[in-house]
Amino acid sequence: MNKTLDMKQVVKNNGVLIVFFIICIGLSFLSPYFFTLNNILNIFRQTSIYGVIAVGMTFVILTGGIDLSVGSILALSGMICAGLMKNNGVNAFAASLIAILVGGGLGLVNGLLITLGKIAPFVVTLGMVTIARGLTLIYSKGYPVSGFSSSFREIGGGYFLGIPIPAIIFVITVVIAWYILNHTRLGRYTYAIGGNEETVTLSGINVKFYKTMVYVIVGIASGLSALILTSRLNSAEAIAGQGYELDVIAAVVIGGTSLSGGRGTIIGTLIGALLIGVINNGMNLLGISPYFQQVVKGCLIIGAVILDRLRDETN
């Protein structure tokens, strides 16, 4: 009996990881190219783009919030970076820093409207989707910007010791976020706010400040992801990042972070992002129609929400 209970607990605590390995094993039989080194590195490179944002989104969802504007923030940050380099002669480092600051700034706007304006995160970030996308179109006049320096293209397309630089950025982001959540005041309060915001407020903690900060973090993550995507494509477009919020939120929730807040881990988000990356890669290798892939992604999101509900009911 105890062994049965222990097994159930193991499956409950590591269900996503088990599913991840099962899918990897299945795809290795279905496609001879899946377990090749080049494909594995390609999965990490592809996953890093939305995986970096998913790390930032983990902070937001842990507080019980949501950010639907990450794709549009990515587009605006990437376009401003591209425009500064191509049209204004700004060097790659300065333009990249400005892009990250733009992402953080838009996140700050979201956070202030939510905390000081007392507007629901869903409403604020949904409005920011249109605002940021519109600003991107205004800045670019609807035209893509392409053709960057080789140093900038290294961010999304280069390697360091045989490992794709985007994968290294992703891993570093995961490590930094893990440290913040587990060893800093911001991390402790992030969990606490999601667990019981009223209690935290009564304890004298500046809840508005910390809730605002989590939106700044996801904004910075969106700006960083914009650099990876723009560099990899050697182009910035106004439509960049469309639908990214779906993969990002799915990765966070599949990884075990509760939509009601207060429970989740960065490592879980990492596994959730890799799981989505493996599924996307596997469907491409198997020649599955892109239209059908959209159906699968939709099912993943619904499944992730159902899984989140089941976790809440069993806790």
C-alpha positions as CSV (number, residue, x, y, z in Angstrom):
1,M,0.0,0.0,0.0
2,N,2.8,2.4,0.9
3,K,4.6,1.6,-2.2
4,T,1.5,2.4,-4.3
5,L,1.2,5.7,-2.5
6,D,4.8,6.5,-3.0
7,M,4.5,5.7,-6.7
8,K,1.5,8.0,-7.0
9,Q,3.4,10.8,-5.2
10,V,6.4,10.3,-7.6
11,V,4.1,10.5,-10.6
12,K,2.3,13.6,-9.2
13,N,5.6,15.4,-8.4
14,N,7.4,14.5,-11.7
15,G,4.5,13.9,-14.1
16,V,5.7,16.5,-16.6
17,L,9.2,15.2,-16.6
18,I,8.0,11.7,-17.1
19,V,5.8,12.8,-20.1
20,F,8.8,14.7,-21.5
21,F,11.0,11.5,-21.5
22,I,8.1,9.4,-22.9
23,I,7.6,11.8,-25.8
24,C,11.4,12.0,-26.5
25,I,11.6,8.2,-26.6
26,G,8.6,8.0,-28.9
27,L,9.9,10.6,-31.3
28,S,13.3,8.8,-31.4
29,F,11.5,5.8,-32.8
30,L,9.3,7.8,-35.2
31,S,12.1,9.9,-36.7
32,P,15.8,8.9,-37.1
33,Y,16.7,12.6,-37.0
34,F,15.3,13.4,-33.6
35,F,18.2,12.3,-31.4
36,T,20.9,13.7,-33.6
37,L,23.2,16.4,-32.0
38,N,22.2,19.0,-34.6
39,N,18.5,18.5,-33.9
40,I,18.9,18.6,-30.1
41,L,20.8,21.8,-30.4
42,N,18.2,23.2,-32.7
43,I,15.5,22.4,-30.1
44,F,17.3,24.4,-27.5
45,R,17.8,27.3,-29.9
46,Q,14.1,27.3,-30.8
47,T,12.9,26.9,-27.2
48,S,15.1,29.7,-25.9
49,I,13.1,32.4,-27.7
50,Y,9.9,31.8,-25.8
51,G,11.6,30.0,-22.9
52,V,13.3,33.2,-21.8
53,I,10.0,35.0,-21.6
54,A,8.4,32.0,-19.8
55,V,11.0,32.4,-17.1
56,G,9.8,36.0,-16.6
57,M,6.2,35.0,-16.9
58,T,6.7,32.6,-14.0
59,F,7.2,35.5,-11.6
60,V,3.9,37.1,-12.9
61,I,1.8,34.0,-12.6
62,L,3.2,33.2,-9.2
63,T,1.6,36.4,-7.9
64,G,-1.7,35.3,-9.5
65,G,-1.3,37.7,-12.4
66,I,-1.0,37.3,-16.2
67,D,0.7,39.1,-19.1
68,L,-0.8,38.8,-22.5
69,S,1.4,41.5,-24.0
70,V,4.8,39.8,-24.1
71,G,4.6,39.1,-27.9
72,S,3.9,42.7,-28.7
73,I,6.5,43.9,-26.3
74,L,9.0,41.6,-28.1
75,A,8.0,43.1,-31.5
76,L,8.4,46.7,-30.4
77,S,11.7,46.0,-28.5
78,G,13.1,44.2,-31.5
79,M,12.0,46.8,-34.0
80,I,13.5,49.7,-32.0
81,C,16.8,47.8,-31.7
82,A,16.8,47.1,-35.4
83,G,15.9,50.7,-36.3
84,L,18.6,52.1,-34.0
85,M,21.3,50.0,-35.6
86,K,20.2,50.2,-39.2
87,N,18.9,53.8,-39.5
88,N,20.7,55.6,-36.7
89,G,24.1,54.0,-36.7
90,V,23.9,52.9,-33.0
91,N,26.3,50.1,-32.1
92,A,24.9,46.7,-31.4
93,F,25.6,46.7,-27.7
94,A,23.9,50.1,-27.1
95,A,20.9,49.2,-29.3
96,S,20.5,45.8,-27.5
97,L,20.6,47.5,-24.1
98,I,18.0,50.0,-25.2
99,A,15.7,47.2,-26.5
100,I,15.9,45.5,-23.1
101,L,15.1,48.8,-21.3
102,V,12.1,49.3,-23.7
103,G,10.8,45.9,-22.7
104,G,11.3,46.7,-19.0
105,G,9.7,50.1,-19.4
106,L,6.6,48.7,-21.0
107,G,6.5,46.1,-18.2
108,L,6.7,48.9,-15.7
109,V,3.7,50.6,-17.4
110,N,1.7,47.4,-17.1
111,G,2.7,47.0,-13.4
112,L,1.8,50.5,-12.4
113,L,-1.6,50.4,-14.2
114,I,-2.3,47.1,-12.4
115,T,-1.1,48.2,-8.9
116,L,-1.8,51.9,-8.8
117,G,-4.6,52.0,-11.3
118,K,-6.2,48.8,-9.7
119,I,-7.1,47.5,-13.1
120,A,-7.2,43.7,-13.7
121,P,-3.9,42.3,-15.3
122,F,-5.9,40.7,-18.1
123,V,-7.4,44.0,-19.1
124,V,-4.2,46.0,-18.8
125,T,-2.0,43.6,-20.7
126,L,-4.6,43.0,-23.4
127,G,-4.7,46.7,-24.0
128,M,-0.9,46.7,-24.1
129,V,-1.0,44.1,-26.9
130,T,-2.6,46.6,-29.2
131,I,-0.6,49.6,-27.9
132,A,2.8,48.0,-28.4
133,R,1.9,46.4,-31.7
134,G,0.6,49.8,-32.9
135,L,3.7,51.6,-31.8
136,T,5.8,49.0,-33.7
137,L,3.8,49.7,-36.9
138,I,4.2,53.5,-36.4
139,Y,7.9,53.2,-35.8
140,S,8.6,50.9,-38.7
141,K,5.9,52.3,-41.0
142,G,4.9,48.7,-41.6
143,Y,8.2,47.8,-43.2
144,P,10.7,45.1,-41.9
145,V,14.2,46.2,-41.0
146,S,17.0,43.8,-41.9
147,G,20.7,43.4,-42.5
148,F,22.7,43.7,-39.2
149,S,26.3,43.4,-38.2
150,S,27.9,40.0,-37.8
151,S,28.4,40.7,-34.1
152,F,24.7,41.2,-33.5
153,R,23.8,38.1,-35.6
154,E,26.0,36.1,-33.2
155,I,23.4,36.5,-30.5
156,G,20.8,34.4,-32.2
157,G,22.9,32.4,-34.6
158,G,26.3,31.9,-33.0
159,Y,27.9,29.2,-30.9
160,F,30.1,29.1,-27.9
161,L,32.1,25.9,-27.3
162,G,29.7,24.2,-29.7
163,I,26.6,25.3,-27.8
164,P,24.1,27.8,-29.4
165,I,24.4,31.2,-27.7
166,P,20.6,31.4,-27.4
167,A,20.6,28.2,-25.3
168,I,23.3,29.6,-23.1
169,I,21.3,32.8,-22.6
170,F,18.3,30.7,-21.7
171,V,20.2,28.6,-19.2
172,I,21.7,31.7,-17.6
173,T,18.3,33.3,-17.4
174,V,16.9,30.2,-15.6
175,V,19.8,30.2,-13.1
176,I,19.4,33.9,-12.3
177,A,15.6,33.5,-11.9
178,W,16.0,30.4,-9.8
179,Y,18.4,32.3,-7.4
180,I,16.0,35.3,-7.2
181,L,13.0,33.1,-6.4
182,N,14.8,31.0,-3.8
183,H,17.3,33.3,-2.2
184,T,16.1,36.9,-2.3
185,R,13.4,39.0,-0.7
186,L,11.7,39.5,-4.1
187,G,11.4,35.8,-4.5
188,R,9.9,35.2,-1.1
189,Y,7.4,38.0,-1.5
190,T,6.5,36.8,-5.0
191,Y,5.4,33.4,-3.6
192,A,3.7,35.1,-0.6
193,I,1.7,37.5,-2.6
194,G,0.4,34.7,-4.8
195,G,-0.4,32.6,-1.7
196,N,-2.3,35.3,0.2
197,E,-2.0,38.9,-0.9
198,E,-4.2,40.3,1.9
199,T,-2.0,38.7,4.6
200,V,1.1,40.0,3.0
201,T,-0.4,43.5,2.8
202,L,-1.4,43.4,6.5
203,S,2.2,42.4,7.3
204,G,3.4,45.8,6.1
205,I,5.1,44.6,3.0
206,N,4.9,47.0,0.0
207,V,2.9,44.7,-2.2
208,K,2.4,47.2,-5.0
209,F,6.2,47.6,-5.4
210,Y,6.8,43.8,-5.7
211,K,3.8,43.2,-7.9
212,T,5.0,46.0,-10.2
213,M,8.5,44.5,-10.3
214,V,7.3,41.1,-11.6
215,Y,5.9,42.8,-14.7
216,V,9.2,44.7,-15.2
217,I,10.9,41.3,-15.0
218,V,8.8,39.8,-17.7
219,G,9.1,42.9,-19.8
220,I,12.9,42.7,-19.6
221,A,12.7,39.0,-20.5
222,S,10.6,40.0,-23.6
223,G,13.2,42.5,-24.6
224,L,16.0,39.9,-24.2
225,S,14.0,37.4,-26.3
226,A,13.5,40.1,-29.0
227,L,17.3,40.3,-29.4
228,I,17.5,36.5,-29.9
229,L,14.7,36.4,-32.4
230,T,15.8,39.6,-34.4
231,S,19.4,38.4,-34.5
232,R,18.5,34.9,-35.6
233,L,16.2,36.1,-38.4
234,N,18.5,39.0,-39.3
235,S,15.3,40.9,-39.5
236,A,12.7,42.8,-37.4
237,E,9.1,42.7,-38.4
238,A,5.9,44.3,-36.9
239,I,4.3,40.9,-36.8
240,A,7.1,39.3,-34.7
241,G,6.0,37.5,-31.6
242,Q,2.4,37.0,-32.5
243,G,0.9,34.1,-30.5
244,Y,4.0,33.8,-28.3
245,E,2.0,34.5,-25.2
246,L,0.2,31.1,-25.8
247,D,3.5,29.1,-25.8
248,V,4.8,31.1,-22.8
249,I,1.8,30.7,-20.6
250,A,1.5,27.0,-21.6
251,A,5.1,26.4,-20.7
252,V,4.7,28.0,-17.3
253,V,1.5,26.1,-16.4
254,I,2.6,22.8,-17.8
255,G,5.7,23.2,-15.7
256,G,3.6,23.2,-12.5
257,T,3.0,26.9,-11.8
258,S,-0.5,27.5,-10.5
259,L,-2.6,30.0,-12.4
260,S,-4.0,31.1,-9.0
261,G,-0.5,31.9,-7.8
262,G,1.7,30.9,-4.9
263,R,3.0,27.6,-6.3
264,G,5.6,26.8,-9.0
265,T,9.2,26.6,-9.8
266,I,11.6,27.9,-12.4
267,I,12.9,24.3,-13.1
268,G,9.3,23.3,-13.8
269,T,9.1,26.2,-16.4
270,L,12.3,25.0,-18.0
271,I,10.9,21.5,-18.4
272,G,7.6,22.9,-19.6
273,A,9.3,25.0,-22.3
274,L,11.5,22.1,-23.4
275,L,8.4,19.9,-23.6
276,I,6.6,22.3,-26.0
277,G,9.9,22.7,-28.0
278,V,10.2,18.9,-28.4
279,I,6.5,18.6,-29.5
280,N,6.9,21.4,-32.0
281,N,10.1,19.9,-33.3
282,G,8.7,16.4,-33.5
283,M,5.7,17.6,-35.5
284,N,7.9,19.4,-37.9
285,L,10.1,16.3,-38.3
286,L,7.1,14.1,-38.9
287,G,5.8,16.5,-41.6
288,I,2.6,17.4,-39.7
289,S,0.7,20.3,-41.2
290,P,1.3,23.7,-39.5
291,Y,-2.5,24.1,-39.4
292,F,-2.8,21.0,-37.3
293,Q,0.0,22.1,-35.1
294,Q,-2.1,25.1,-34.1
295,V,-4.8,22.6,-33.0
296,V,-2.3,20.7,-30.9
297,K,-1.0,23.9,-29.2
298,G,-4.6,24.9,-28.4
299,C,-5.1,21.4,-26.8
300,L,-1.9,21.8,-24.9
301,I,-3.1,25.1,-23.4
302,I,-6.5,23.6,-22.4
303,G,-4.8,20.5,-21.0
304,A,-2.4,22.7,-19.0
305,V,-5.3,24.6,-17.4
306,I,-7.1,21.3,-16.6
307,L,-3.9,20.0,-15.1
308,D,-3.6,23.1,-13.0
309,R,-7.1,22.6,-11.7
310,L,-6.4,19.0,-10.8
311,R,-3.3,20.0,-8.9
312,D,-5.3,22.6,-6.9
313,E,-8.0,20.0,-6.1
314,T,-5.5,17.4,-4.8
315,N,-3.5,19.9,-2.7
